[in-house]
Amino acid sequence: MKKIADKIHRVGLLGNSGKAACAQAVTQAARLIRAAGREIYCDAATAKAARLRGNVCANAATLARAVDLLLVFGGDGTLLRAAREIAGSQTPLLGINIGGLGFLTAVSSADLADALKQVWSGAFKFENRALIEARASCGGQPVQQTAFNDLVISRGVTSRLIELHVSVDGEPLTRYRCDGLIISSPTGSTAYSLAAGGALVFPTAEVFQLTPVCPHTLTNRSLILPLTATIRIKVMTPKPATILSADGNVVAELNAGDQVEICRSRRTVRLMHLQESSFFESLRAKLHWRGANL
């Protein structure tokens, strides 16, 4: 990877302007990048928050097109947003964690200097992650949304079950009576799906995971499906309100009879991982897994 590292001349900085600690980390990164003889770019919001001058791009998508590497400062939510905005770009993302659990933002801001030294020396690897996509008709209006972690169909504020008819590749699966249904990408297995009792999935596995939230039928369990599958979900109940969300962000309100089709997106996200990092190490460190010999 040393030859690839030598080609990283332009480094983008994208921060969560709502986190005060981000500005300090972005400023430190800018100093370290310039000291290494590289050029920095950032989006307008990050430039304002960190008081940086120089190459400023209008948004994340424009920034990704201008740089060889994009550093994302914040939590997993910040990286999820960045991933959706630059989806399909070959520019790699490296997440810098500013507090919180951080499965996707693997590098702690305290280790930023060492992390950049590893980048300059080529001690990293790339990993392509799948995105998933929802297409829906909501009250006759077409909706299309991409997600990195998960797509969720859930009840609104009323504490009543919703009913969802689900089919896979045209074959009926079941009718869920539940608080909601999580359709997660491999990456999203460590997010809402895990909290709802879903399995942990290796992030490059070619699978979907369907996880019902508080199902009325106790035998409804998390289901693993091939990532080539097409999942269709029809809303059967008029009340309570049923919500479609992507990576925790509300996309649309669904009515009885509305259908959502979910499939793998043609676009991917390219992540950079430092050489010594691994998914299993993240599980041990962040979920406090310990065995007899660890």
N, C-alpha and C positions, 0 to 999 in steps of 0.2 A: 504493500500500500504506500510505500515511500514515494514512488513516482506520482501516484495520485495526490498525495499530500503536497508535493511540490507545485501542483497545479491549483491549489487552493489559495488564490490571491485576493479574492473579494469575499469578505465575510459579512453576512447580514445579521443585524441585531433586532429582535422583535420581543418586546416586553409587555407584561401586564401592567398598564399604567395605573391600575387601581391598587397595586401593592407598592407601598413605600420602599420596601427593601429592594425592589426590582431596579430602581434608578441607580442605586449604589452598585449593584452587581453589573449592570449594563455599562456604567462608567468604568469600572475595573476592567471589564472585558475589552472595551475600546482601547484602553491604555495598553493592555497586553498584546492586542492584535497589532496595533501600530508599532510597538516595540519589536514585534516579530517581522516587520517589513510588509505586512499585509494592509489592505485597504478596507475601511469599514463603510457599510451602508446601513441605513435603518429606515423604518417607516416614520411617518410624520408624528404619530402619537408617542412613539418611543423617543424620538429626537427631542420632543418638547419636554417629556418627563425627565430625561437624563441630561437635558441641556447640551445636546451634541450638535455640532455643526459639521457640514460636509455633504455627503451624498444622501439625500433624503428622497424616498419613494412614497408614492401616495398611499399604498396599501400593501398587504402581505403578498398578494399575487404578483404585483409589479416588482416587489423586493426580491421574490424568489427567482424571477427571470433575470435579475441583474447580478446575482451572486453565485459563488461556487459552494457555499455552505451557509446554512441559516441557523443561528443560535436562538433558541426560544426560551425566554426567562419567565418563570411563573410556576404554576402547578400543572397538573394534567389537563385541566380545563383550558388553559391557555394554549397548550400544544394541540389539543383536539380542535380548537377553533382555527389555529394556523393550518393544520392538516387539511381541514375542509376547504379553506380558502385557496390553498395552493395545490389541491388534489390534481394528480396527473403530471405534476412537475417532477423532473428528475433531480431537482436540487435536494440534497439530503438535509434532514433536520436533526439537530442535537439539542435535547431538552436539558435546561439548567433549572434545577428544582429550588424554588424559594419557599421553604417550609412545606408542611403537609406530607402525605404518604408518598406520592409521586412514583407510580409504576412506569409511566412513559417518560417523565423528566428524570432520567436516571442519574445525572451528575449533580451533586450537591453544589450550591454556590460557594461553599467553603473550600471546595476542591477545584475551583475554576482554573487556577494557575496551572496545577498539575494536569488537568484535563486538556488544556490547550497545548501543553508541551507534548502530550501523547498524540494530539492531532497533527502537530507539525512534524513529528517523527514517523507518522504513518501507522501508529499503533491503534488501528480502528478497523471496523468492518461495516458493511452496509447490509441492510435488511429491508426487503420490500414487504409492506403490509397491505392486506386487502381492505378495501372500503366496501360498504354495503349501501344499497340505494332503495328508496321507497318511491313508488308512483301511486298516486291515489286520485280519486274523484271525490271531492268534498262539496256537497251541495251543487254538483254539476261543474265545479271549477277544478281544473287539473292542478295537481300538486306534485312536485318532484323534489326530493331531498336526499343528500348523501350524508352518511354517518361513518365515523371511524370506530367508535365503541359499540353503539347500539341504537336501535329503533324501538320505541316503546309505545304500545297502545294501552291506555290506562283510563280509569274512571276519573271524573272531575272531583269536586270537593265533597259531593254527597257520598256517604258511606254505604253505598249499595253496590252489589255485584254487577258487572257488565257481562254480556254474552257474546262470544266471538266464534264464528265458524271458520275453521282453518283447513285449507287443503294444500297439498304439496305435489307439484308437478301434475296438477289436475285431479289427483286422487284425494278424496276426503280423509282428513286426519281425525279431527274431533271437534266438538263444541266445548270451548272452555267457558265455565262460569267462574269468574275470578275478579280480582282488583285490577289486573292488567296482564299483559303478555310482553316479555322482553325478547327481542330478536337480536342476538349479539354476534358481532364479528369475532374471530379468534382473539384479536386484541382486547375486545370488550369483556372477555370472561372474568377479568379481575375487577370489573366495575360493578354496576347495579346487579348484574346476573349473579355474581358471587354472593352479594348481600341477600339475594332472594333464594339462595340455596343451590345455585347452578354449579356445574363442575368447573375446575380450572382447566383451561385449554392452552396448549403450547401456541404461541402467537403466530407461527407460520403454518399451522395446521389448516387444511383446506376444508373448513367446516363452519356451518352456522350452529348456534345454540338457541333453542326455544325454551324459555323458562317462564312458567306461569307465576304470577304474584298472588299468593294466598288463594289457591284454587279451591273451589267448593268440593270437588272430587279429590280426595286425598291421594288417589293413585296417579293423578296427573303430575308427572315429574319432568325434570329438565330433559330435553330431547336433542340429540346431536344429529345434524343433517349435513349432507355434502354441500359444499359451497356452490356447486353447479345447480342446486335446486332452485325452483321458483316457488315462493310461499305466497299464498293468497289468503287474506283475512277479510271476512265480511262482518260488519257490525250488525248485530241482531236486535239490540235493545235501544229504544228511543231515549230512555232515561235510565241512569243519569247521563250527563254529558260525557262523551268519550273523546280523549285527547290523543293525538299523534305527536310524539316528540322525537327529536334526534339529538343524541349526545346531551340529553338533559334540557334541550331548548324546545319549547312548544312550536310546532309547525302548523297544526290546523286542528279544528274541532270537527269530529266526525259525527254524522247522523246515521240513524238506522238505514241500512241498505247500502251505505258507502263501503267501498272495497279498497284495500291497500295491497299492492303487489310488491313484494320484496325480493331482491335478487342481488347477486354480486355486481358491484360497479366495475365498469371497464377501467376505471382509474385506480391508481395505487398511491401509496405514500412511501417515500424512501427515508428510512431512519438510519442515523449513524450511531454505532455502539462502540465504546472504547473496548480495547481488546480483552481486558480481564473481566468485563461485565457479562452477565448471562441471566436468562430468565430464572433459572433455578437459584442463583445467588440472590436475585430479587425476592423470591419466595422466602428464602431462609432469613434474609435481613428484614424485610418489610412485614412479613406475616409471622415472624419469630418462630419459624420452623426449626426444630432441633432434633437430631437423632442421636443414637448412642455413640456414634463415632464423630459427631460434628461439634 
